[in-house]
């Protein structure tokens, strides 16, 4: 099968940029796709960061320290951008206006004003595909829950809980980084960095919080500055958001949590849905398993836990008896993005897209209300009309 090559540039050559390079290198893992990414240019303000790509990725032709030079490279059709949040607004807008398709990192702007500027650029350039990185919903167990929601299996929703937890910041001797500073991470703290992962599915299901009561925690007050001293940690470590969801036909509570300090959790994403006709949950802590409780009036209430086979959005060479992992979800996410670039949203071989800019904008509406809730101690209405 001949494949349509999508030539990529990478802006920000850190951890996730390398994950993309790894996904592109194992594209043969996918079965039956007629497109393939090829990284031809990279850019980082630190030349040492691009060296890994030049040594490990044979397709890289150019390495830049100025992203505008990469944008001027005619060989680049699409871009993956992973930079600190304070750089999103200018760089994302420049990418979009340059006519390059963009898969960017959340939260798509350091605050709501920055996000609004990015959204305006997207509206002005409708032919550019712009999506946000959010890989966890591509796990087979998560896709099973997506299918059940789309089929209306849950009946009346009783309650929803979703979260993303890790504990790398439990260690107080960890040197401070940009995510601990408001100037680079923004006031959202852990919400901005982790929150779109949590909101991707609820917002995709149309479950928009009407209001939120936020409980935000600063647990480690200061960290080593890497120079022999200590520096204050300015951003929120953990966030618990109690939301009231109102849809056209029902209302239910939804609890969302983003935690950088969750003891015992390395990188745990989860979603739990309770309904009158069915309940279900999936967590990456047990990536092979999905739990469900189908219910009929008067019948026994019993949870069923089954292994989720290796059945992904895009077919692979891997047998269904094997395990699905983080690198597989990254590969699936990239397949969805490339599929949309090549075939358009209506022509994709499966319907589940990467996180939409509108979903990123929705996260800003919620996190802005959450900050107001923390300041006042009140439940705050979420302004969805302001996103129009």
C-alpha positions as CSV (number, residue, x, y, z in Angstrom):
1,X,0.0,0.0,0.0
2,X,1.4,3.4,-0.9
3,X,1.2,5.8,2.0
4,X,0.6,9.6,2.0
5,X,3.6,11.1,3.9
6,X,2.8,13.9,6.3
7,X,6.0,15.9,6.9
8,X,6.3,17.2,10.4
9,X,8.3,19.7,12.3
10,X,8.7,19.4,16.1
11,X,8.9,22.6,18.2
12,X,10.1,21.7,21.7
13,X,12.4,18.7,21.7
14,X,11.8,17.3,25.2
15,X,10.1,14.2,26.6
16,X,6.9,14.2,24.5
17,X,8.7,15.2,21.3
18,X,10.8,12.1,21.7
19,X,7.7,10.1,22.3
20,X,6.3,11.3,18.9
21,X,9.6,10.4,17.2
22,X,9.3,6.9,18.7
23,X,5.7,6.6,17.5
24,X,6.7,7.6,14.0
25,X,9.6,5.1,14.0
26,X,7.2,2.2,14.8
27,X,4.5,3.2,12.3
28,X,4.7,-0.3,10.9
29,X,2.9,-1.4,14.0
30,X,-0.3,-0.1,12.6
31,X,-2.2,-2.2,10.1
32,X,-4.1,-0.9,7.0
33,X,-3.4,2.9,7.3
34,X,-2.6,4.8,4.1
35,X,-0.7,7.7,5.8
36,X,2.5,8.1,7.7
37,X,4.3,10.9,9.6
38,X,7.8,11.8,8.8
39,X,9.8,14.2,11.0
40,X,11.9,16.4,8.7
41,X,12.7,19.4,11.0
42,X,13.1,20.1,14.7
43,X,13.5,23.2,16.7
44,X,14.5,24.0,20.3
45,X,16.0,27.1,21.9
46,X,18.6,24.7,23.3
47,X,20.6,23.3,20.5
48,X,21.6,20.3,22.6
49,X,17.9,19.2,22.7
50,X,17.8,18.8,18.9
51,X,20.9,16.7,18.9
52,X,19.0,13.6,20.0
53,X,16.7,13.9,17.0
54,X,19.6,14.5,14.6
55,X,21.3,11.3,15.9
56,X,18.2,9.1,16.3
57,X,15.8,10.2,13.5
58,X,17.3,9.7,10.0
59,X,14.5,11.7,8.3
60,X,15.4,15.0,10.1
61,X,16.9,17.3,7.6
62,X,17.1,20.6,9.5
63,X,17.5,21.7,13.1
64,X,16.6,25.2,14.2
65,X,16.8,27.3,17.3
66,X,14.3,29.9,16.0
67,X,10.8,28.4,15.5
68,X,10.0,31.0,12.8
69,X,12.7,29.5,10.6
70,X,11.0,26.1,11.0
71,X,7.7,27.7,10.0
72,X,9.3,29.1,6.9
73,X,10.6,25.7,5.9
74,X,8.4,24.6,2.8
75,X,9.1,20.9,3.6
76,X,7.0,21.1,6.8
77,X,3.3,20.4,6.5
78,X,2.3,19.9,10.1
79,X,3.8,20.6,13.5
80,X,3.9,19.0,17.0
81,X,4.5,21.8,19.5
82,X,5.4,21.1,23.2
83,X,6.6,24.2,25.0
84,X,5.8,25.8,28.4
85,X,2.3,27.3,28.7
86,X,3.4,30.9,28.5
87,X,4.7,30.3,25.0
88,X,1.5,28.8,23.6
89,X,-0.3,31.9,22.5
90,X,2.4,33.4,20.3
91,X,3.8,30.2,18.9
92,X,0.5,28.4,18.3
93,X,-0.9,31.5,16.5
94,X,2.2,31.8,14.3
95,X,1.9,28.1,13.4
96,X,-1.7,28.4,12.5
97,X,-1.2,31.6,10.5
98,X,1.6,29.9,8.7
99,X,-0.9,27.3,7.4
100,X,0.7,24.4,9.2
101,X,-1.5,21.8,10.8
102,X,-0.9,21.7,14.6
103,X,-1.0,19.1,17.3
104,X,-0.3,21.1,20.4
105,X,0.0,20.4,24.1
106,X,-2.6,21.4,26.5
107,X,-3.9,23.7,27.9
108,X,-3.7,25.8,24.7
109,X,-2.7,29.0,26.4
110,X,-1.5,30.1,29.8
111,X,-4.9,31.6,30.7
112,X,-8.3,32.2,29.2
113,X,-7.3,35.4,27.4
114,X,-4.4,33.6,25.7
115,X,-6.7,30.7,24.7
116,X,-9.3,33.2,23.2
117,X,-6.5,34.6,21.0
118,X,-5.6,31.1,19.8
119,X,-9.2,30.2,19.1
120,X,-9.6,33.4,17.1
121,X,-6.6,32.4,14.9
122,X,-8.2,28.9,14.4
123,X,-11.5,30.5,13.3
124,X,-9.6,32.7,10.8
125,X,-7.8,29.7,9.3
126,X,-10.5,27.0,9.0
127,X,-8.4,24.8,6.6
128,X,-5.7,24.2,9.3
129,X,-6.3,21.1,11.4
130,X,-5.7,22.0,15.1
131,X,-5.9,19.5,17.9
132,X,-4.6,18.9,21.4
133,X,-2.6,16.1,22.7
134,X,-4.6,13.7,24.9
135,X,-3.7,10.1,24.5
136,X,-5.4,8.2,27.4
137,X,-8.9,8.0,25.8
138,X,-7.3,5.8,23.1
139,X,-6.8,2.9,25.6
140,X,-9.1,0.0,24.6
141,X,-10.9,0.1,27.9
142,X,-11.6,3.8,27.5
143,X,-12.8,3.2,24.0
144,X,-15.2,0.6,25.3
145,X,-16.7,3.2,27.6
146,X,-17.0,5.6,24.7
147,X,-18.9,3.0,22.8
148,X,-21.3,2.4,25.7
149,X,-22.0,6.1,26.2
150,X,-22.6,6.6,22.5
151,X,-25.0,3.6,22.6
152,X,-26.9,5.1,25.6
153,X,-26.2,2.0,27.7
154,X,-26.0,3.9,31.1
155,X,-29.6,5.0,31.3
156,X,-30.0,8.0,33.6
157,X,-26.6,9.1,34.8
158,X,-26.2,9.1,38.6
159,X,-22.7,10.3,39.0
160,X,-19.4,10.7,37.1
161,X,-15.8,10.8,38.4
162,X,-12.7,11.3,36.3
163,X,-9.1,12.1,37.2
164,X,-5.4,12.0,36.4
165,X,-3.0,11.4,39.2
166,X,0.7,11.0,39.6
167,X,3.1,11.3,42.5
168,X,6.4,12.5,41.0
169,X,6.2,15.7,43.1
170,X,5.8,13.9,46.4
171,X,9.6,14.1,46.7
172,X,10.3,17.5,48.3
173,X,14.0,17.3,47.2
174,X,12.9,17.4,43.5
175,X,14.4,20.5,41.9
176,X,11.8,23.2,41.0
177,X,10.8,23.4,37.3
178,X,8.7,25.7,35.1
179,X,5.5,24.0,36.2
180,X,6.0,25.4,39.7
181,X,6.1,29.0,38.5
182,X,3.0,31.1,37.6
183,X,5.0,33.1,35.0
184,X,5.5,29.9,32.9
185,X,2.8,27.5,34.0
186,X,0.0,29.9,34.8
187,X,-2.3,30.2,37.8
188,X,-4.2,27.0,36.9
189,X,-1.3,24.9,38.2
190,X,-2.0,21.2,38.0
191,X,-5.3,21.9,36.3
192,X,-3.8,23.5,33.2
193,X,-1.1,20.8,32.9
194,X,-3.3,17.7,33.5
195,X,-6.9,18.8,33.2
196,X,-7.6,18.4,29.5
197,X,-6.7,14.7,29.9
198,X,-9.5,14.5,32.4
199,X,-12.0,16.6,30.5
200,X,-11.5,15.1,27.0
201,X,-14.2,12.4,27.4
202,X,-16.7,14.3,29.6
203,X,-16.7,17.2,27.2
204,X,-16.8,14.9,24.2
205,X,-19.9,13.3,25.7
206,X,-21.5,16.8,26.1
207,X,-21.2,16.9,29.9
208,X,-20.4,20.5,30.4
209,X,-20.2,21.6,34.1
210,X,-22.8,24.3,34.9
211,X,-21.0,25.2,38.1
212,X,-17.9,24.2,40.1
213,X,-16.7,24.2,43.7
214,X,-13.0,23.9,43.7
215,X,-10.7,22.6,46.4
216,X,-7.1,23.4,45.4
217,X,-4.0,22.4,47.4
218,X,-0.4,23.6,47.7
219,X,1.3,20.8,49.5
220,X,5.1,21.4,48.9
221,X,5.6,25.1,49.6
222,X,9.2,25.3,48.3
223,X,11.8,23.2,46.4
224,X,15.5,23.3,45.7
225,X,16.3,25.8,43.1
226,X,19.2,23.8,41.6
227,X,21.7,26.5,42.7
228,X,22.1,25.6,46.4
229,X,19.1,27.5,47.6
230,X,15.3,27.1,47.9
231,X,12.6,28.6,45.7
232,X,8.8,29.0,46.4
233,X,6.4,26.8,44.6
234,X,3.7,29.1,43.3
235,X,1.3,26.8,41.6
236,X,-1.4,24.3,42.8
237,X,-0.2,20.7,43.4
238,X,-3.7,19.1,43.5
239,X,-7.2,20.0,42.5
240,X,-10.6,18.5,43.2
241,X,-13.5,20.0,41.3
242,X,-17.1,19.2,42.3
243,X,-19.2,20.0,39.3
244,X,-22.9,20.2,38.5
245,X,-23.6,18.9,35.0
246,X,-26.9,19.9,33.2
247,X,-27.8,18.4,29.9
248,X,-31.0,18.7,27.9
249,X,-32.6,15.8,29.7
250,X,-30.8,15.3,33.0
251,X,-28.6,16.7,35.8
252,X,-25.9,14.9,37.8
253,X,-22.8,15.6,39.9
254,X,-19.3,15.1,38.3
255,X,-16.1,15.1,40.3
256,X,-12.9,15.9,38.5
257,X,-9.4,15.6,40.0
258,X,-5.9,16.5,38.8
259,X,-3.1,15.6,41.2
260,X,0.6,15.9,41.0
261,X,0.9,14.5,44.5
262,X,-1.1,11.3,44.7
263,X,1.0,8.8,46.7
264,X,1.4,5.5,45.0
265,X,0.3,6.6,41.5
266,X,2.8,6.8,38.7
267,X,0.5,8.0,36.0
268,X,-3.1,7.0,36.6
269,X,-5.9,8.2,34.4
270,X,-9.4,7.0,35.1
271,X,-13.1,7.5,34.4
272,X,-16.1,6.1,36.4
273,X,-19.7,6.4,35.3
274,X,-22.7,5.3,37.4
275,X,-26.1,5.0,35.7
276,X,-29.5,3.5,36.4
277,X,-29.1,0.9,33.6
278,X,-25.3,0.4,33.7
279,X,-22.2,1.5,35.6
280,X,-18.6,1.2,34.3
281,X,-15.1,2.2,35.0
282,X,-11.7,2.1,33.5
283,X,-8.3,3.0,34.9
284,X,-4.8,2.9,33.4
285,X,-3.7,1.4,36.7
286,X,-5.3,-1.8,35.5
287,X,-4.9,-1.2,31.7
288,X,-6.1,-4.7,30.7
289,X,-9.3,-4.6,32.6
290,X,-12.7,-2.8,32.2
291,X,-15.4,-3.1,34.8
292,X,-19.1,-2.9,34.2
293,X,-22.3,-3.5,36.1
294,X,-25.4,-3.9,33.8
295,X,-28.6,-3.6,35.7
296,X,-32.3,-4.4,35.2
297,X,-35.0,-3.6,37.9
298,X,-35.1,-6.3,40.5
299,X,-32.1,-8.1,39.1
300,X,-28.9,-8.8,41.0
301,X,-26.3,-6.1,41.2
302,X,-22.9,-7.6,40.3
303,X,-19.7,-6.1,38.9
304,X,-18.1,-7.8,35.9
305,X,-14.4,-7.4,35.4
306,X,-13.0,-8.6,32.1
307,X,-9.7,-8.3,30.3
308,X,-9.9,-5.7,27.6
309,X,-8.4,-7.2,24.4
310,X,-5.9,-5.3,22.4
311,X,-8.6,-3.8,20.2
312,X,-7.6,-0.2,19.4
313,X,-9.2,2.6,17.3
314,X,-6.7,1.8,14.5
315,X,-5.8,-1.8,13.7
316,X,-2.3,-3.1,14.6
317,X,-0.2,-6.2,14.1
318,X,-0.5,-7.0,17.8
319,X,-2.7,-10.0,18.8
320,X,-5.7,-9.3,21.0
321,X,-4.2,-11.4,23.9
322,X,-1.4,-9.0,24.5
323,X,-1.3,-5.8,26.6
324,X,-1.9,-2.2,25.5
325,X,0.3,0.5,27.1
326,X,1.2,4.2,27.1
327,X,3.3,4.1,24.0
328,X,0.5,2.4,22.1
329,X,-2.0,5.1,23.1
330,X,0.5,7.7,21.8
331,X,0.7,5.8,18.5
332,X,-3.1,5.7,18.3
333,X,-3.5,9.4,19.0
334,X,-1.0,10.2,16.3
335,X,-2.8,8.0,13.9
336,X,-6.0,9.9,14.5
337,X,-4.3,13.2,13.9
338,X,-2.6,12.1,10.7
339,X,-5.8,10.5,9.5
340,X,-7.7,13.8,10.0
341,X,-5.0,15.8,8.2
342,X,-5.0,13.4,5.2
343,X,-8.7,12.6,4.9
344,X,-10.6,15.3,6.8
345,X,-12.8,14.7,9.8
346,X,-15.6,13.1,7.8
347,X,-13.2,10.8,6.0
348,X,-11.4,9.3,8.9
349,X,-11.4,5.5,9.1
350,X,-12.8,5.7,12.7
351,X,-14.7,8.5,14.3
352,X,-12.8,9.3,17.5
353,X,-10.6,12.4,17.1
354,X,-7.9,13.9,19.2
355,X,-9.0,16.6,21.7
356,X,-10.7,19.5,19.9
357,X,-9.8,23.2,20.4
358,X,-13.3,23.7,21.6
359,X,-12.7,21.2,24.3
360,X,-9.5,23.0,25.3
361,X,-11.4,26.2,25.4
362,X,-14.0,24.5,27.6
363,X,-11.2,23.5,30.0
364,X,-10.3,27.2,30.3
365,X,-13.8,28.1,31.1
366,X,-13.9,25.5,33.9
367,X,-10.4,26.3,35.3
368,X,-11.1,30.0,35.4
369,X,-14.3,29.4,37.4
370,X,-12.3,27.0,39.6
371,X,-9.8,29.7,40.5
372,X,-12.7,32.1,41.3
373,X,-14.2,29.4,43.5
374,X,-10.9,28.9,45.4
375,X,-10.6,32.6,46.0
376,X,-14.2,33.1,47.3
377,X,-15.0,29.7,48.7
378,X,-18.2,29.7,46.8
379,X,-19.7,27.6,44.0
380,X,-19.1,29.5,40.7
381,X,-21.1,29.3,37.5
382,X,-19.1,28.3,34.5
383,X,-19.4,30.8,31.6
384,X,-19.9,28.7,28.5
385,X,-21.6,31.5,26.6
386,X,-18.4,33.5,26.7
387,X,-16.7,30.9,24.5
388,X,-19.0,31.6,21.5
